Amino acid sequence: MGTTWTAELVAPAGADIGAIRADLAAAVETVDAQMSTWKPESDLMRLNRAEIGVWTEVPAELFAVIEAGLEIGAASGGRFDIGLGGLVRAWGFGPADPDETAIRAAMGRAVPGAGARLELDRAGRRIRKTGDVALDLCGIAKGYALDLMAEALGRHGVENWLVTLDGDLRAQGRKGPDTPWIAALEAPLRERRTVHGYVEVVNAAVATSGDYRNWVALEDRVLSHTMDPRNGLPCLHDLASVTVIAPTGLMADAWATALLVAGPDAGPALAEEQGLHAIFLRRGRDGTISELEVGAGD
């Protein structure tokens, strides 16, 4: 996945640490092999290359993520969309450089939701495209990898653990008898890395989507890699980051993206509507950061 993972755990007596490490690595590799847009041989890219109307059988993990992505897309009012691969590539956030012609064609146009261009056969674990669509799971796959890591630890009987993948994390139990797991929330600064605050993590996942790590500069604007399917543009508002604390990594990852796209006004309302615990960091014109937390303690 082009990133690194870590695991901190309280190993039960007799645990095979080598086997645990191998299974955690295998969980991440499963997601990378199936869902990477950087690997032409991945199952996702095989599906993207399939002709419209042709059924393609896919692995169970990929099917589950695509199905969940479509469900969250519908629940978010189209703010989360797994069918933005063309936009991501056009703006240069994929394996290729920016494509000015494709950018101009995309600007100002709403992108038809992936749900309108895919048909799923759960019994046969098959998917076919009903229209032109390029799938990109970067807003959900990393969270799902955390969930597979959690399953791997469960198979080894590990009850207290914390796993991280490129800044997102999932934790269970406690670090020690009187010590909870604590996650540091990064300040949304492009020029340096520093901590904004901390959150206690109790049997949950934490994922952040923001505009400060993966971006491009165009003329006098800094553009985020997060695309708004409603207009075919990168997000242009002043919401710098959204952190979601949810039961699973998949939920936290996808909803962090959806709420960032929703923006500083609609985002908190959508979080409340969905019963989500979310932390919104908004960037003022003078560079100061203001915080709004929704759903804490619910």
SVG drawing of the C-alpha trace seen along z (x, -y; Angstrom):
<svg xmlns="http://www.w3.org/2000/svg" viewBox="-30 -36 39 57">
<polyline fill="none" stroke="black" stroke-width="0.4" points="0.0,0.0 3.0,-2.2 3.0,-2.8 4.0,-1.2 2.1,0.4 2.8,1.0 1.3,3.1 1.6,2.8 0.0,5.6 -0.1,7.5 0.7,11.0 -1.0,13.9 1.1,16.6 2.6,18.9 1.9,16.5 3.9,17.0 5.0,13.5 6.5,14.5 3.2,15.9 1.3,12.9 3.6,10.6 3.3,12.7 -0.5,12.7 -0.6,8.9 1.6,8.4 -0.6,10.8 -3.7,8.8 -2.1,5.6 -0.8,7.4 -4.3,8.9 -5.7,5.4 -2.8,4.1 -2.9,7.0 -6.6,6.7 -7.3,2.9 -4.2,1.0 -4.6,-1.4 -0.8,-1.5 -0.5,2.1 -1.9,3.0 -2.3,6.7 -4.5,5.9 -8.0,7.3 -9.4,3.7 -7.5,2.7 -8.6,5.9 -12.2,4.9 -11.5,1.4 -10.3,2.8 -13.3,5.1 -15.7,4.1 -19.0,2.6 -21.7,5.3 -19.2,8.1 -19.4,9.9 -16.1,10.1 -15.6,12.4 -13.7,10.7 -12.3,11.9 -14.5,11.7 -12.6,8.9 -12.8,6.7 -16.5,7.4 -17.1,6.5 -15.3,3.2 -17.0,2.2 -20.4,3.1 -19.7,1.1 -18.5,-1.8 -21.7,-1.9 -23.8,-1.8 -21.8,-4.6 -22.0,-6.6 -25.8,-6.4 -26.0,-7.2 -23.7,-10.2 -25.8,-11.7 -23.1,-11.0 -20.4,-12.8 -18.4,-9.5 -17.9,-7.9 -15.7,-5.0 -16.1,-5.8 -13.7,-8.8 -10.7,-7.0 -10.8,-9.1 -10.8,-12.4 -8.0,-11.2 -5.8,-10.4 -6.7,-13.5 -5.6,-15.7 -2.3,-13.8 -3.0,-12.1 -2.7,-8.6 0.3,-6.9 0.4,-9.5 1.1,-13.2 -1.8,-15.7 -3.8,-15.7 -4.8,-19.2 -7.3,-18.1 -9.0,-15.7 -9.0,-18.3 -10.8,-20.9 -13.3,-18.3 -14.0,-17.3 -14.2,-20.8 -17.7,-21.9 -19.3,-18.6 -21.1,-16.4 -19.8,-12.8 -22.5,-10.1 -22.2,-8.0 -20.6,-4.6 -23.8,-3.1 -25.5,-4.1 -22.7,-2.4 -22.2,0.9 -24.3,4.0 -23.4,6.5 -24.2,10.2 -23.6,11.2 -24.4,14.9 -21.8,15.2 -19.5,12.6 -19.4,10.9 -19.5,7.2 -20.2,5.7 -20.0,2.1 -23.2,0.7 -21.5,-2.5 -18.0,-4.0 -16.4,-4.1 -13.0,-3.8 -13.0,-2.6 -10.6,-4.0 -10.8,-2.7 -8.2,-5.0 -10.9,-6.4 -11.9,-3.1 -9.3,-0.4 -6.8,-1.5 -9.5,-1.3 -10.5,2.1 -6.9,3.3 -7.0,2.3 -10.1,4.5 -8.3,7.5 -5.4,6.9 -7.9,6.9 -9.3,10.2 -5.8,11.6 -5.1,10.6 -8.4,12.2 -7.4,15.5 -4.3,15.5 -6.2,14.7 -4.8,11.2 -7.2,9.1 -5.3,5.9 -3.7,4.2 -3.3,1.2 -2.5,1.3 -1.7,-1.6 -1.5,-2.1 -0.3,-5.4 -1.6,-7.4 -5.0,-5.7 -5.5,-3.2 -7.7,-0.7 -7.4,0.4 -9.0,3.0 -8.8,3.3 -6.1,1.4 -2.4,0.7 -2.1,1.6 -4.3,2.2 -4.7,-1.5 -3.6,-2.8 -5.9,-3.3 -4.8,-3.5 -4.3,-7.2 -4.3,-8.5 -2.6,-11.8 -4.5,-14.0 -2.2,-15.7 -2.4,-19.4 -3.4,-20.2 -0.2,-22.0 1.5,-21.5 4.9,-22.9 5.6,-20.8 4.2,-17.9 2.9,-18.6 0.1,-17.4 -3.2,-19.2 -4.6,-17.1 -5.3,-13.6 -8.2,-11.2 -8.7,-8.1 -9.5,-5.1 -11.8,-2.4 -12.5,0.6 -12.6,-1.7 -10.9,-2.9 -9.7,-6.4 -9.2,-7.8 -8.5,-11.3 -9.0,-12.9 -7.4,-16.2 -6.0,-18.7 -2.5,-19.0 -0.6,-15.9 -1.5,-15.0 -2.0,-18.1 -1.0,-20.0 -0.4,-23.8 -2.2,-25.3 -1.6,-29.0 -2.2,-30.6 -4.3,-27.8 -3.4,-24.6 -5.7,-21.8 -6.5,-18.8 -6.5,-15.2 -10.0,-14.7 -12.4,-15.0 -16.0,-16.4 -18.1,-14.2 -20.7,-17.0 -18.6,-19.3 -15.6,-17.3 -13.2,-19.5 -10.9,-19.0 -12.5,-20.3 -12.2,-24.1 -13.6,-25.0 -11.7,-25.8 -12.3,-22.5 -8.7,-21.4 -9.4,-17.9 -12.0,-15.5 -11.2,-12.7 -13.8,-10.0 -13.9,-7.6 -16.0,-4.5 -16.4,-0.8 -14.4,0.3 -11.6,-1.0 -13.7,-0.9 -16.4,-3.1 -13.9,-5.6 -11.9,-5.9 -14.9,-6.3 -16.9,-8.6 -13.8,-10.8 -13.7,-11.4 -17.4,-11.9 -17.5,-14.5 -14.5,-16.3 -16.3,-16.6 -19.5,-17.7 -17.6,-20.8 -17.6,-22.9 -21.3,-23.5 -23.0,-20.3 -20.3,-18.0 -21.2,-18.3 -24.9,-18.0 -24.3,-14.9 -22.2,-13.4 -25.0,-14.0 -27.5,-12.5 -25.4,-9.4 -24.6,-9.2 -20.9,-9.6 -18.2,-10.8 -16.2,-13.3 -13.7,-16.1 -13.7,-18.9 -10.6,-21.2 -11.3,-24.4 -8.6,-26.7 -9.1,-30.4 -7.9,-33.0 -5.1,-33.9 -4.0,-30.3 -5.5,-29.6 -7.3,-26.3 -10.7,-26.0 -12.2,-22.7 -15.7,-21.4 -16.4,-17.9 -19.7,-16.1 -21.0,-13.0 -18.5,-12.6 -19.8,-10.4 -22.9,-9.3"/>
</svg>
